[in-house]
């Protein structure tokens, strides 16, 4: 099964700050779903997902400001699902090394 459409939807939604914060939260749910299916993704799909993850990370502050208008960031989500913790990414509580991002690993450290 191909997940590329879901990946493109995620990529589109994380770049659209005109959507309501409530709609944008759906992109985070979609990202979590993709993470659960990660081992089923093709290499190409994993690479495209990593591209969108890097975009989200590079726009973390803008996305955080957008989402906080109508959304409280959950503390019950695991830190490995860093997209739920953009507040911590922005505040520097979660850090990514350049090599992790370059190698599409996106392992987080606190």
VEXKOL-205214 format. One record per residue (C-alpha): residue number from 1; residue in three letters; z, x, y. Coordinates in pm, 1 decimal. Layout:
<pts>
(pt NUM, ALA, (Z, X, Y))
...
</pts>
This chain:
<pts>
(pt 1, UNK, (0.0, 0.0, 0.0))
(pt 2, UNK, (-82.9, 122.9, 348.9))
(pt 3, UNK, (184.8, 115.5, 616.0))
(pt 4, UNK, (-35.6, 241.1, 899.0))
(pt 5, UNK, (-44.7, -95.6, 1078.1))
(pt 6, UNK, (335.3, -112.1, 1084.4))
(pt 7, UNK, (344.7, 245.9, 1210.2))
(pt 8, UNK, (97.3, 165.2, 1489.3))
(pt 9, UNK, (299.4, -143.8, 1582.2))
(pt 10, UNK, (610.8, 72.3, 1607.7))
(pt 11, UNK, (421.5, 326.2, 1817.3))
(pt 12, UNK, (286.9, 60.8, 2052.0))
(pt 13, UNK, (619.0, -111.9, 2096.9))
(pt 14, UNK, (818.7, 201.1, 2177.9))
(pt 15, UNK, (576.5, 277.9, 2459.6))
(pt 16, UNK, (570.9, -70.6, 2614.6))
(pt 17, UNK, (856.3, -94.3, 2862.1))
(pt 18, UNK, (716.4, -422.9, 2992.0))
(pt 19, UNK, (840.5, -602.0, 2679.4))
(pt 20, UNK, (1183.2, -759.8, 2694.7))
(pt 21, UNK, (1464.0, -542.5, 2558.6))
(pt 22, UNK, (1514.0, -800.4, 2285.5))
(pt 23, UNK, (1153.0, -761.3, 2170.8))
(pt 24, UNK, (1183.1, -384.4, 2187.3))
(pt 25, UNK, (1479.8, -395.9, 1950.1))
(pt 26, UNK, (1234.2, -526.1, 1691.1))
(pt 27, UNK, (1059.3, -188.4, 1709.3))
(pt 28, UNK, (1386.7, -22.5, 1609.2))
(pt 29, UNK, (1419.6, -261.1, 1316.3))
(pt 30, UNK, (1062.0, -179.3, 1217.6))
(pt 31, UNK, (1144.5, 192.0, 1234.5))
(pt 32, UNK, (1439.7, 134.6, 1000.0))
(pt 33, UNK, (1214.7, -51.5, 757.7))
(pt 34, UNK, (967.4, 236.2, 764.8))
(pt 35, UNK, (1250.3, 477.9, 694.1))
(pt 36, UNK, (1346.1, 278.6, 384.4))
(pt 37, UNK, (984.3, 305.8, 265.9))
(pt 38, UNK, (942.2, 667.4, 378.8))
(pt 39, UNK, (877.7, 812.0, 32.4))
(pt 40, UNK, (596.1, 560.1, -17.5))
(pt 41, UNK, (412.8, 673.7, 297.7))
(pt 42, UNK, (111.6, 898.8, 271.6))
(pt 43, UNK, (116.8, 1239.1, 438.2))
(pt 44, UNK, (-104.4, 1101.4, 714.3))
(pt 45, UNK, (127.9, 805.1, 769.5))
(pt 46, UNK, (430.7, 1034.9, 783.4))
(pt 47, UNK, (253.9, 1250.9, 1038.8))
(pt 48, UNK, (165.8, 951.1, 1255.6))
(pt 49, UNK, (521.8, 822.9, 1232.3))
(pt 50, UNK, (647.6, 1164.9, 1342.5))
(pt 51, UNK, (411.8, 1154.7, 1642.0))
(pt 52, UNK, (564.0, 824.2, 1752.7))
(pt 53, UNK, (915.9, 950.4, 1687.1))
(pt 54, UNK, (846.8, 1245.8, 1916.4))
(pt 55, UNK, (715.8, 1005.9, 2180.2))
(pt 56, UNK, (1032.2, 799.3, 2151.7))
(pt 57, UNK, (1244.1, 1113.3, 2180.9))
(pt 58, UNK, (1052.2, 1235.5, 2483.3))
(pt 59, UNK, (1100.0, 895.1, 2648.5))
(pt 60, UNK, (1455.7, 844.1, 2521.5))
(pt 61, UNK, (1608.9, 807.7, 2867.7))
(pt 62, UNK, (1356.6, 547.9, 2984.9))
(pt 63, UNK, (1386.4, 357.1, 2658.5))
(pt 64, UNK, (1765.7, 373.5, 2673.4))
(pt 65, UNK, (1764.4, 235.2, 3028.2))
(pt 66, UNK, (1521.1, -37.0, 2922.8))
(pt 67, UNK, (1718.1, -140.4, 2614.2))
(pt 68, UNK, (2061.7, -135.4, 2772.0))
(pt 69, UNK, (1960.1, -422.1, 3001.3))
(pt 70, UNK, (2012.4, -660.7, 2713.0))
(pt 71, UNK, (2132.7, -463.9, 2416.1))
(pt 72, UNK, (2450.6, -286.1, 2308.2))
(pt 73, UNK, (2382.9, 15.4, 2092.2))
(pt 74, UNK, (2547.5, -31.4, 1751.5))
(pt 75, UNK, (2807.0, 205.1, 1618.6))
(pt 76, UNK, (2771.6, 83.4, 1259.2))
(pt 77, UNK, (2423.0, 230.9, 1209.3))
(pt 78, UNK, (2413.2, 570.4, 1042.3))
(pt 79, UNK, (2341.3, 867.1, 1263.9))
(pt 80, UNK, (2040.2, 951.6, 1045.5))
(pt 81, UNK, (1879.0, 643.3, 1199.1))
(pt 82, UNK, (1892.1, 814.7, 1538.7))
(pt 83, UNK, (1663.7, 554.1, 1703.7))
(pt 84, UNK, (1963.2, 317.7, 1704.9))
(pt 85, UNK, (2161.7, 578.8, 1896.0))
(pt 86, UNK, (1941.3, 652.5, 2196.2))
(pt 87, UNK, (2255.8, 642.0, 2409.1))
(pt 88, UNK, (2382.9, 944.3, 2214.5))
(pt 89, UNK, (2044.3, 1116.2, 2230.0))
(pt 90, UNK, (2038.0, 1076.9, 2609.9))
(pt 91, UNK, (2400.3, 1190.6, 2646.3))
(pt 92, UNK, (2338.5, 1498.3, 2430.5))
(pt 93, UNK, (2569.1, 1384.6, 2148.2))
(pt 94, UNK, (2273.0, 1401.1, 1909.2))
(pt 95, UNK, (2047.4, 1703.4, 1928.4))
(pt 96, UNK, (1719.2, 1793.4, 1766.9))
(pt 97, UNK, (1590.4, 2146.0, 1734.3))
(pt 98, UNK, (1229.6, 2219.1, 1823.0))
(pt 99, UNK, (1156.4, 2333.6, 1467.2))
(pt 100, UNK, (1288.5, 2007.2, 1324.0))
(pt 101, UNK, (1059.5, 1808.7, 1548.8))
(pt 102, UNK, (765.0, 2040.7, 1486.2))
(pt 103, UNK, (808.6, 2019.2, 1109.5))
(pt 104, UNK, (843.4, 1638.7, 1121.4))
(pt 105, UNK, (1191.6, 1653.8, 968.9))
(pt 106, UNK, (1387.7, 1512.1, 1261.3))
(pt 107, UNK, (1723.0, 1596.4, 1109.4))
(pt 108, UNK, (2000.1, 1520.5, 1352.1))
(pt 109, UNK, (2309.2, 1715.5, 1435.9))
(pt 110, UNK, (2613.0, 1604.9, 1625.5))
</pts>
